[in-house]
Amino acid sequence: MMDMSSTSDSSSMAMVFTNDHSTPLFSTAWTPSSTGGYAGTCIFLMLLAIISRLLVAYRHRIESKWHDKAINRRYVFVAGETEVDRERQAIGKGGEKAQEATLTARGMDERVKVVKAVGRGLEAMPWRFSTDLPRACIFTVQAGVGYLLMLAVMTLNVGYFLSVLAGLFIGELAIGRYSHMDDHH
């Protein structure tokens, strides 16, 4: 049997936390050469983590806005009926207009109908370029920031790790109430 321990030990890296102030971040070009450079890198990571929480809150707010716009698009004005036709229908039904009407900003209106999708309760909004392109862009930036934070943590540098955690804490403390509770983090 061959001794595998000598070959695996020389080619593997120890997976332990370190506090080396010259740990590269994202590339060898970003290697702090002084304590001030290391502190600046840690501050950058804190700001990047805060931005990550800002993106989560921003995405939730914009998704709510897009959802409200999509819900408002469901109201359809029924064409072809005149006021006289509606009055006759209301008189024929005992005068109860409220059952057939929709409450609008101008009061009850029989000409406005709510379009509803018959389904399982999981309603997908129709695809719209004006909504889905910005949604994809925001998600891509959000994922990119998350992956950069993950790479920083994977350096196993204690200062980088604690900076990311501190930034996430500060970001959540400041704007966590604006984000959706189920953000998969």
Order of alpha helices (4+ residues) and beta strands (2+ residues): alpha-alpha-beta-alpha-beta-beta-beta-alpha-alpha
